[in-house]
Amino acid sequence: DKDQAIPVDTHIRRIALRDYVDTPLSRSLTPAAYAQIGDILRARFGPRAGWAQQFLFFHDLYGKGAWEAYAALYRTAA
């Protein structure tokens, strides 16, 4: 029901600043910065921005080979 909801934590803030934000933001995650990052990612990814956030987080945390490892685990569990 809330596919556009984006929880912004340290990882998502870093990803947004690195890849999607053109203007400087506060050095800390203030309520205004939280809202701005959410708005930027919703504008970029649309109504499924919350899902996109999950993929961005997973890829950033586990790296380039993460998708293959996840797919292998999924196939094993199925």
N, C-alpha and C positions, 0 to 999 in steps of 0.2 A: 504493500500500500504506500510505502514511502521510498520508492525507487530513486527519487531525486535527493534524498537525504545524504549528506556527506559529513561523517564525523571527521573532524580535522584534529590530528594529533601531530607529534613531532615529525613522524615519517611523511605524512601527507603534506605538512607545511614545507618540508625540505623539497619534496617532489614538485610541488606547485611553484616554489621560488626558483627552482632549477629549470623547469621545463615550460611553465605556463604564465608566469607573472612578468609583465613588462615594466611595471612601476614598482619602486621600492616599498616594502611594507615594514611595519614595526619589527624590531629585533625579537620581541617576545610575542607570544600568541595571545594578544588582547582580544576582547570580544569583537572589536571592529575588524581586526585582521582575520579572525575566524570567519566572520560573515563575508568578508571580501574574498577569501580563498574559496569558500563555498560557492559564491556567486560566479567567480571566474570558472571554476570547474563545471558548474551547471550550464553556463553559457557555452562552454566547449563541448560537453558531452550530452547535453539535453536531458530529457526526462529519465534517462537511465544512468545518470551521473553517479548515483550511489553504487551501482554495479561496477562502473568504470573505476571508481575509487578502490574497490576491492582488488581489481586486477593490477592497478598501479602499485598498491601497497605490497601485494604478493610478489610482483616482479622486482620491486626495489629491495625487498627484504631478502629474497632467496636467489636473485640473480638470473642470468640469461638462461641457464639450463633448467630453471624451475618448472617451466611448463612441461618439458619432457618427463621430468621426475614425477610430477603430479599425475600426468597421464598414465605413466607406468603403474603408479600406486592404484589409480582408479581401475585400471584393467585387471590388476591382481585381486582387488577387493570384489569385483563384480562377479 
